[in-house]
Amino acid sequence: MEKLVFYLLVLVVTLPYTTVSGATPSNSMNFIKASCRTTLHPTLCVNCLSSYAGSIQGSDHQLAKAAITVSFKNTKSAFVFLSKMARVSGIKPREYQAVKDCISTMTNSVTSLSQSVQELEKMARTSGQDFEWHMSNVETWVGSALTNQNMCSRGFAGDSLNGRVKDSITKRIEYVCQVTSNALALVNRFAVRHRKGIHKP
């Protein structure tokens, strides 16, 4: 487990902050706002992606990549937090088991999101059936990541678990679920626009 935590702490996914000729910050932000309106949490979506405006520049591909990167970083942070909670002294047995189960599902979520970012990198050099294959992988993995996050959240549902441990964890997981839900919506949007030929690479 210590090796996995170390790996997650040193694994950093970055996006190049490049500019595109003819693009302006206001145009990029307008694109982000318009895209985020297709998500379940548009305000959160804009807040999370505004710092990536310089690299997104109206690109559906870069938008999806930024959204998954945000999800990945927050999921990784939640995993590290859960790992620390599992070592807190005085934690109740039922809380400890719920935390351990959550760590397992969040580990899977981190892996799925990491794979999604890598797959999006490959998609920049593909088209046709190759693109569809990579896109299908991304959609599947981001969807799987969200499913695992929801499983973690459900582990703390009900009245049998109450108190600061539950509150601190559920708030973090709820945020992560919302961010990942937004990422999945933007990935699906990218796929639809690409198939219609209206996307910007």
C-alpha positions as CSV (number, residue, x, y, z in Angstrom):
1,M,0.0,0.0,0.0
2,E,2.9,2.4,0.9
3,K,4.3,1.9,-2.6
4,L,1.0,2.6,-4.2
5,V,0.6,5.8,-2.2
6,F,4.1,6.9,-3.2
7,Y,3.4,6.2,-6.8
8,L,0.2,8.2,-6.7
9,L,1.9,11.1,-5.0
10,V,4.7,11.3,-7.6
11,L,2.4,10.7,-10.6
12,V,1.6,14.1,-12.0
13,V,-0.6,14.6,-15.1
14,T,0.0,18.0,-16.7
15,L,-1.4,19.8,-19.7
16,P,0.8,22.0,-21.8
17,Y,-0.2,25.7,-21.5
18,T,0.2,26.6,-25.2
19,T,-1.6,29.2,-27.1
20,V,-3.3,28.9,-30.5
21,S,-3.1,31.6,-33.1
22,G,-6.2,33.6,-33.2
23,A,-7.6,32.3,-29.9
24,T,-8.3,34.7,-27.0
25,P,-8.8,34.0,-23.3
26,S,-12.4,35.2,-23.6
27,N,-13.2,32.9,-26.5
28,S,-11.7,30.0,-24.6
29,M,-13.7,30.8,-21.5
30,N,-16.9,31.1,-23.6
31,F,-16.2,27.7,-25.1
32,I,-15.7,26.2,-21.6
33,K,-18.9,27.8,-20.3
34,A,-20.9,26.6,-23.3
35,S,-19.5,23.1,-23.0
36,C,-20.1,22.9,-19.2
37,R,-23.8,23.7,-19.7
38,T,-24.1,20.0,-20.9
39,T,-23.0,18.7,-17.5
40,L,-24.9,18.1,-14.3
41,H,-22.8,20.5,-12.4
42,P,-22.0,23.4,-14.8
43,T,-20.7,25.9,-12.2
44,L,-18.3,23.4,-10.7
45,C,-17.3,22.5,-14.2
46,V,-16.4,26.1,-15.2
47,N,-14.6,26.6,-11.9
48,C,-12.5,23.5,-12.3
49,L,-11.6,24.1,-16.0
50,S,-11.0,27.8,-16.0
51,S,-7.3,27.4,-15.1
52,Y,-6.9,25.2,-18.2
53,A,-8.3,27.8,-20.6
54,G,-4.9,28.5,-22.0
55,S,-4.5,24.9,-23.2
56,I,-8.1,24.1,-24.1
57,Q,-8.4,27.0,-26.6
58,G,-11.7,25.8,-28.0
59,S,-10.5,22.2,-28.5
60,D,-13.0,19.4,-27.6
61,H,-10.1,17.0,-27.3
62,Q,-8.2,19.3,-24.8
63,L,-11.4,20.0,-22.9
64,A,-12.1,16.3,-22.3
65,K,-8.4,15.8,-21.4
66,A,-8.5,18.7,-18.9
67,A,-11.8,17.4,-17.3
68,I,-10.4,13.9,-16.8
69,T,-7.2,15.3,-15.4
70,V,-9.1,17.3,-12.9
71,S,-11.1,14.2,-12.0
72,F,-7.9,12.1,-11.7
73,K,-6.1,14.6,-9.4
74,N,-9.1,14.9,-7.1
75,T,-9.6,11.1,-7.0
76,K,-6.0,10.6,-6.2
77,S,-6.2,13.2,-3.5
78,A,-9.2,11.5,-2.0
79,F,-7.5,8.1,-2.1
80,V,-4.5,9.5,-0.2
81,F,-6.9,11.0,2.4
82,L,-8.7,7.7,2.8
83,S,-5.4,5.9,3.3
84,K,-4.6,8.3,6.1
85,M,-8.0,7.8,7.6
86,A,-7.6,4.1,7.8
87,R,-4.6,4.6,10.1
88,V,-6.4,7.0,12.5
89,S,-6.4,5.6,16.0
90,G,-9.8,5.2,17.6
91,I,-11.7,4.6,14.4
92,K,-14.7,2.3,14.9
93,P,-14.6,-1.2,13.3
94,R,-17.5,-0.5,11.0
95,E,-16.0,2.8,9.9
96,Y,-12.6,1.1,9.4
97,Q,-14.2,-1.5,7.1
98,A,-16.1,1.1,5.2
99,V,-12.9,3.1,4.7
100,K,-11.0,-0.1,3.6
101,D,-13.8,-0.9,1.1
102,C,-13.7,2.7,-0.2
103,I,-9.9,2.5,-0.6
104,S,-10.3,-0.5,-2.8
105,T,-12.9,1.1,-5.1
106,M,-11.0,4.4,-5.3
107,T,-7.8,2.5,-6.3
108,N,-9.7,1.1,-9.2
109,S,-11.1,4.6,-10.0
110,V,-7.6,6.1,-10.0
111,T,-6.4,3.4,-12.4
112,S,-9.3,3.9,-14.8
113,L,-8.8,7.7,-14.9
114,S,-5.0,7.3,-15.4
115,Q,-5.7,5.0,-18.3
116,S,-8.2,7.4,-19.8
117,V,-5.7,10.3,-19.8
118,Q,-3.2,8.1,-21.6
119,E,-5.8,6.9,-24.1
120,L,-6.7,10.5,-24.9
121,E,-3.0,11.2,-25.7
122,K,-3.1,8.4,-28.3
123,M,-6.3,9.7,-29.8
124,A,-4.6,12.9,-31.0
125,R,-2.9,10.8,-33.7
126,T,-5.8,8.7,-34.8
127,S,-9.0,8.9,-36.9
128,G,-11.8,6.6,-38.1
129,Q,-12.1,3.2,-36.5
130,D,-8.9,3.7,-34.5
131,F,-10.4,6.9,-33.0
132,E,-13.6,5.1,-32.1
133,W,-11.7,2.3,-30.4
134,H,-9.8,4.7,-28.2
135,M,-12.9,6.7,-27.5
136,S,-14.8,3.6,-26.5
137,N,-12.0,2.8,-24.0
138,V,-12.1,6.3,-22.5
139,E,-15.9,6.3,-22.2
140,T,-15.8,2.9,-20.5
141,W,-13.0,3.8,-18.1
142,V,-14.4,7.1,-17.0
143,G,-17.8,5.5,-16.5
144,S,-16.2,2.8,-14.5
145,A,-14.3,5.4,-12.4
146,L,-17.6,7.1,-11.6
147,T,-19.3,3.8,-10.7
148,N,-16.5,3.0,-8.2
149,Q,-16.7,6.4,-6.7
150,N,-20.5,6.0,-6.2
151,M,-19.8,2.6,-4.6
152,C,-17.5,4.2,-2.1
153,S,-20.1,6.8,-1.3
154,R,-22.8,4.2,-0.8
155,G,-20.6,2.4,1.8
156,F,-21.2,5.3,4.1
157,A,-24.9,5.7,3.5
158,G,-27.5,5.1,6.3
159,D,-27.6,5.9,9.9
160,S,-25.3,3.1,11.1
161,L,-22.3,5.3,10.3
162,N,-22.3,8.8,11.7
163,G,-19.8,11.3,13.0
164,R,-16.8,13.2,11.8
165,V,-15.2,10.3,9.9
166,K,-18.4,9.8,7.7
167,D,-18.9,13.5,7.2
168,S,-15.3,14.3,6.2
169,I,-15.2,11.3,3.7
170,T,-18.6,11.7,2.2
171,K,-18.0,15.4,1.4
172,R,-14.8,14.6,-0.4
173,I,-16.3,11.7,-2.3
174,E,-19.4,13.7,-3.3
175,Y,-17.1,16.4,-4.8
176,V,-15.1,13.7,-6.6
177,C,-18.3,12.1,-8.0
178,Q,-19.5,15.5,-9.3
179,V,-16.2,16.3,-11.0
180,T,-16.0,12.8,-12.6
181,S,-19.7,13.1,-13.7
182,N,-18.8,16.3,-15.5
183,A,-15.8,14.7,-17.1
184,L,-17.9,11.8,-18.4
185,A,-20.4,14.3,-19.8
186,L,-17.6,16.2,-21.6
187,V,-16.1,13.0,-23.0
188,N,-19.5,12.0,-24.4
189,R,-19.9,15.4,-25.9
190,F,-16.5,15.2,-27.5
191,A,-17.5,11.8,-29.0
192,V,-20.8,13.1,-30.4
193,R,-19.2,16.2,-31.9
194,H,-16.4,14.2,-33.4
195,R,-18.8,11.9,-35.1
196,K,-20.8,14.8,-36.5
197,G,-17.6,16.4,-37.7
198,I,-18.1,19.7,-35.7
199,H,-15.4,19.2,-33.2
200,K,-12.1,21.1,-33.0
201,P,-9.1,18.9,-32.5
